[in-house]
Amino acid sequence: MLRTDAADKVAAMPTFSAHDGTTLAYHVSGDGPPLICLPGGPMQDSAYLGDLGGLAAHHRLIRLDLRGTGGSAIPADPASYRCDRLVDDVEALREHLGLESVDLLAHSAGANLAVLYAGRHPDRVGKMALITPSVLAVGLVITGDLRRETARLRHEEPWFAPAFAALEALVAGKPADDCRERIAPFFYGRWDAAAQSHRAAEDGQRNAAAAAVFGAEGAFDPEATRAALAAFGRPVLLLAGEVDLGAPPPAMAEFTDLFPHARLVVQPGAGHFPWLDDPGRFAAATTAFLA
């Protein structure tokens, strides 16, 4: 049974040992059924997920710090940052928690890890919520034209012109050094002080060296993953942001079709971090699915 002592509900950072001996950390908050949360980045400290827009009021959130991020140790073997090898860390966490099966929530690049885990351990997954997911593991292509089309939905924003120019350069393969900063407003439904603070914290939360290994050669086998997901019989939610460049709704519709029992929810006005843009709407949609 999952431990429910009061100490787990505060800022304490419990740890466990991965199968290769690396010490990994996780964070527990909230009450209710357990929900393992896998961060994106890739390889970003799970702190950026926060309480997922109040989702902790309905579920016991278990945020995993992937190896080399947050409170988790740097592994002896840097090749273990590769996404397919991180699957063993999720399984080690499940074993540590003493759960027969787990509900998973994965954001952005973390969705690659979630679908690889579901493909390898389908009987260990209850429900799976993929939030503005990356498509690398399943081999979908998000075209530059689709990203431009999505970006143009924001044409009335005061920051649009310089941000769109930077996006055009990026799509053309000629990004400027500050390109990532200039396009950042596109990833938030509102480019307000909260969004800017969230973005400013990202660089200090991300392990760039680990991120470079995450999708290295051999990490993904899209054909095999698609076949595994086609046989995956558990419920799946894909939640997309209406104006998200990273995971545009048309691409998310394609992703949804890879599962036999999945549904797509598009959150109006939301970007890549929908729990920040409209916490209530995000928590309601996610909770309804997980209930």
C-alpha positions as CSV (number, residue, x, y, z in Angstrom):
1,M,0.0,0.0,0.0
2,L,1.1,3.6,-0.7
3,R,2.3,5.2,2.5
4,T,0.1,8.0,3.9
5,D,2.0,9.3,6.8
6,A,1.7,13.1,7.4
7,A,5.4,13.7,6.7
8,D,4.9,12.7,3.1
9,K,2.4,15.6,2.7
10,V,4.8,18.4,3.5
11,A,8.0,19.5,1.9
12,A,10.0,16.3,2.8
13,M,11.7,14.8,-0.2
14,P,11.6,11.0,-0.1
15,T,14.0,9.0,-2.2
16,F,14.4,5.5,-3.6
17,S,17.1,3.6,-5.4
18,A,16.9,3.0,-9.1
19,H,17.8,-0.4,-10.5
20,D,21.3,0.8,-11.2
21,G,21.7,2.2,-7.7
22,T,21.2,5.9,-8.6
23,T,19.3,7.7,-5.8
24,L,16.1,9.3,-7.2
25,A,13.8,11.8,-5.5
26,Y,10.1,12.4,-5.7
27,H,7.7,15.0,-4.1
28,V,4.3,14.2,-2.6
29,S,1.5,16.7,-2.2
30,G,-2.3,16.5,-1.8
31,D,-4.8,13.9,-0.9
32,G,-6.7,11.3,-2.8
33,P,-5.8,8.5,-5.3
34,P,-2.0,8.5,-6.2
35,L,-1.0,10.0,-9.5
36,I,2.6,9.7,-10.7
37,C,3.6,12.9,-12.6
38,L,6.4,12.8,-15.2
39,P,7.9,16.2,-16.1
40,G,9.0,17.4,-19.5
41,G,11.8,19.8,-20.5
42,P,13.2,17.3,-21.4
43,M,15.1,16.6,-18.2
44,Q,13.6,19.5,-16.2
45,D,13.2,19.6,-12.4
46,S,9.6,18.6,-11.6
47,A,9.2,21.8,-9.5
48,Y,7.8,23.6,-12.5
49,L,4.6,21.4,-12.4
50,G,3.7,22.9,-9.0
51,D,0.3,21.5,-7.9
52,L,-0.9,21.3,-11.5
53,G,-3.5,24.0,-11.2
54,G,-5.0,22.7,-8.0
55,L,-5.1,19.0,-9.0
56,A,-3.5,18.2,-5.6
57,A,-6.9,18.9,-4.1
58,H,-8.2,15.8,-5.8
59,H,-5.2,13.5,-6.1
60,R,-2.0,12.7,-4.3
61,L,0.5,14.0,-6.7
62,I,3.8,12.1,-6.8
63,R,6.2,14.2,-8.9
64,L,9.3,12.3,-10.0
65,D,12.6,14.2,-10.4
66,L,14.2,12.4,-13.3
67,R,17.8,11.4,-12.7
68,G,20.2,14.3,-12.8
69,T,17.4,16.8,-12.1
70,G,15.9,18.4,-9.0
71,G,16.7,16.3,-5.9
72,S,17.8,13.2,-7.9
73,A,21.4,12.2,-8.2
74,I,23.6,12.4,-11.3
75,P,24.0,8.8,-12.5
76,A,27.4,7.1,-13.0
77,D,26.5,6.4,-16.6
78,P,25.4,9.5,-18.6
79,A,23.9,7.2,-21.3
80,S,21.2,6.3,-18.7
81,Y,19.6,9.7,-19.4
82,R,18.2,8.2,-22.6
83,C,14.4,8.1,-22.6
84,D,14.0,4.4,-23.1
85,R,16.3,3.7,-20.2
86,L,14.4,6.0,-17.9
87,V,11.4,3.6,-18.2
88,D,13.2,1.5,-15.5
89,D,13.2,4.4,-13.1
90,V,9.4,4.8,-13.4
91,E,9.1,1.0,-12.7
92,A,11.4,1.3,-9.8
93,L,9.2,4.1,-8.3
94,R,6.1,2.0,-8.7
95,E,7.8,-0.9,-6.9
96,H,9.0,1.5,-4.2
97,L,5.5,2.8,-3.6
98,G,4.1,-0.7,-3.5
99,L,1.5,-0.1,-6.1
100,E,0.1,-2.9,-8.3
101,S,-0.6,-0.3,-11.0
102,V,-0.3,3.4,-11.4
103,D,-2.2,6.3,-13.0
104,L,0.3,8.4,-15.0
105,L,0.2,12.1,-15.9
106,A,3.0,13.3,-18.2
107,H,3.7,16.7,-19.6
108,S,5.4,17.6,-22.9
109,A,8.6,15.5,-23.3
110,G,7.6,13.4,-20.3
111,A,4.9,11.9,-22.5
112,N,7.6,10.1,-24.5
113,L,8.6,8.4,-21.3
114,A,5.0,7.7,-20.4
115,V,4.1,6.0,-23.7
116,L,7.3,3.9,-23.6
117,Y,6.4,2.8,-20.0
118,A,2.9,1.9,-21.1
119,G,4.2,0.0,-24.1
120,R,6.7,-2.0,-21.9
121,H,4.4,-2.4,-18.8
122,P,0.8,-2.2,-20.1
123,D,-0.5,-4.2,-17.1
124,R,1.0,-1.7,-14.7
125,V,-0.9,1.4,-16.0
126,G,-4.4,2.3,-14.9
127,K,-5.2,5.5,-16.7
128,M,-2.8,7.8,-18.5
129,A,-3.1,11.6,-19.1
130,L,-0.8,13.2,-21.6
131,I,-0.7,16.9,-21.3
132,T,0.5,18.9,-24.4
133,P,2.6,15.9,-25.2
134,S,5.7,15.6,-27.3
135,V,5.4,13.3,-30.3
136,L,9.0,12.0,-30.7
137,A,8.3,8.5,-29.4
138,V,5.5,7.9,-31.8
139,G,7.1,9.5,-34.9
140,L,4.5,12.1,-35.7
141,V,5.6,15.2,-37.6
142,I,4.5,18.7,-36.6
143,T,5.2,20.8,-39.7
144,G,6.5,24.4,-39.8
145,D,3.3,25.4,-41.5
146,L,1.1,24.0,-38.7
147,R,3.3,25.9,-36.1
148,R,2.9,29.1,-38.1
149,E,-0.9,28.6,-38.4
150,T,-1.2,28.1,-34.7
151,A,1.0,31.1,-34.0
152,R,-1.1,33.4,-36.1
153,L,-4.0,32.8,-33.7
154,R,-2.1,35.3,-31.5
155,H,-1.7,38.0,-34.1
156,E,-3.4,40.7,-32.0
157,E,-1.0,40.3,-29.1
158,P,1.4,43.3,-28.6
159,W,4.4,41.0,-28.6
160,F,3.4,39.1,-31.8
161,A,5.5,40.7,-34.5
162,P,9.0,40.0,-33.0
163,A,8.0,36.6,-31.7
164,F,6.6,35.5,-35.1
165,A,9.7,36.8,-36.9
166,A,11.8,34.6,-34.5
167,L,9.5,31.6,-35.2
168,E,9.9,32.1,-39.0
169,A,13.7,32.1,-38.6
170,L,13.5,28.9,-36.4
171,V,11.3,27.1,-38.9
172,A,13.6,28.1,-41.7
173,G,16.6,26.6,-39.8
174,K,18.2,30.0,-39.2
175,P,17.4,30.8,-35.6
176,A,19.1,33.7,-33.8
177,D,20.9,33.2,-30.5
178,D,18.0,34.6,-28.6
179,C,15.3,32.8,-30.6
180,R,14.1,30.7,-27.7
181,E,13.5,33.8,-25.5
182,R,11.7,35.7,-28.3
183,I,9.2,32.9,-29.0
184,A,8.5,32.1,-25.4
185,P,5.2,34.1,-25.3
186,F,3.7,31.6,-27.8
187,F,3.9,28.9,-25.1
188,Y,1.6,30.6,-22.6
189,G,-2.0,31.5,-23.0
190,R,-1.3,34.8,-21.3
191,W,2.1,36.4,-21.4
192,D,1.7,38.0,-18.0
193,A,4.0,38.3,-14.9
194,A,3.2,34.8,-13.8
195,A,4.1,33.3,-17.2
196,Q,7.3,35.4,-17.4
197,S,8.3,34.3,-13.9
198,H,7.6,30.6,-14.9
199,R,9.7,31.0,-18.0
200,A,12.6,32.7,-16.2
201,A,12.9,29.7,-13.8
202,E,13.1,27.1,-16.6
203,D,16.8,27.5,-17.4
204,G,17.9,26.9,-13.9
205,Q,15.7,23.8,-13.6
206,R,16.8,22.0,-16.7
207,N,19.8,19.6,-17.1
208,A,21.0,20.5,-20.6
209,A,23.6,17.7,-20.7
210,A,21.0,15.2,-19.8
211,A,18.5,16.7,-22.3
212,A,21.0,16.2,-25.1
213,V,21.1,12.4,-24.3
214,F,17.3,12.0,-23.7
215,G,16.4,11.6,-27.4
216,A,19.8,10.1,-28.6
217,E,20.0,7.4,-31.2
218,G,18.2,4.3,-30.1
219,A,15.9,6.1,-27.6
220,F,12.8,5.7,-29.8
221,D,11.4,3.0,-32.1
222,P,8.2,4.7,-33.3
223,E,6.9,1.7,-35.3
224,A,7.2,-0.6,-32.3
225,T,5.7,2.0,-29.9
226,R,2.7,2.6,-32.2
227,A,2.1,-1.1,-32.3
228,A,2.2,-1.3,-28.5
229,L,-0.2,1.7,-28.1
230,A,-2.6,0.2,-30.6
231,A,-2.9,-2.8,-28.2
232,F,-3.1,-0.6,-25.1
233,G,-6.5,-1.1,-23.6
234,R,-6.5,1.4,-20.8
235,P,-8.2,4.9,-20.9
236,V,-6.0,7.7,-22.2
237,L,-6.6,11.5,-22.2
238,L,-4.7,13.8,-24.4
239,L,-5.1,17.4,-23.3
240,A,-4.0,20.1,-25.8
241,G,-3.8,23.9,-25.6
242,E,-5.7,25.7,-28.3
243,V,-2.8,28.0,-29.1
244,D,0.1,25.7,-28.2
245,L,2.9,25.7,-30.7
246,G,4.6,22.7,-29.1
247,A,1.6,20.4,-29.4
248,P,-0.9,21.9,-31.8
249,P,-4.4,20.4,-31.6
250,P,-4.4,18.8,-35.1
251,A,-1.2,16.9,-34.3
252,M,-2.8,15.9,-31.0
253,A,-5.8,14.5,-32.8
254,E,-3.4,12.3,-34.8
255,F,-1.8,11.2,-31.5
256,T,-5.2,10.4,-30.0
257,D,-6.0,8.1,-32.9
258,L,-3.0,5.9,-32.1
259,F,-4.9,4.5,-29.0
260,P,-8.0,2.4,-29.0
261,H,-9.5,4.1,-25.9
262,A,-8.4,7.7,-26.0
263,R,-10.1,11.1,-26.1
264,L,-8.8,14.5,-26.9
265,V,-9.7,17.6,-24.9
266,V,-8.6,21.0,-26.3
267,Q,-8.5,23.7,-23.6
268,P,-9.6,27.0,-25.0
269,G,-7.0,29.8,-25.0
270,A,-4.3,27.6,-23.4
271,G,-0.7,27.2,-24.4
272,H,1.9,24.6,-23.5
273,F,1.2,24.9,-19.7
274,P,-2.6,24.7,-19.5
275,W,-2.7,24.4,-15.7
276,L,-1.2,28.0,-15.6
277,D,-3.6,29.5,-18.2
278,D,-6.8,28.3,-16.6
279,P,-6.2,26.2,-13.5
280,G,-9.9,25.5,-12.9
281,R,-10.7,24.3,-16.3
282,F,-7.5,22.1,-16.4
283,A,-8.2,20.5,-13.0
284,A,-11.8,19.9,-13.9
285,A,-11.0,18.1,-17.2
286,T,-8.2,16.1,-15.7
287,T,-10.1,15.1,-12.6
288,A,-13.1,14.1,-14.6
289,F,-11.0,11.7,-16.7
290,L,-9.2,10.2,-13.7
291,A,-12.3,9.8,-11.6
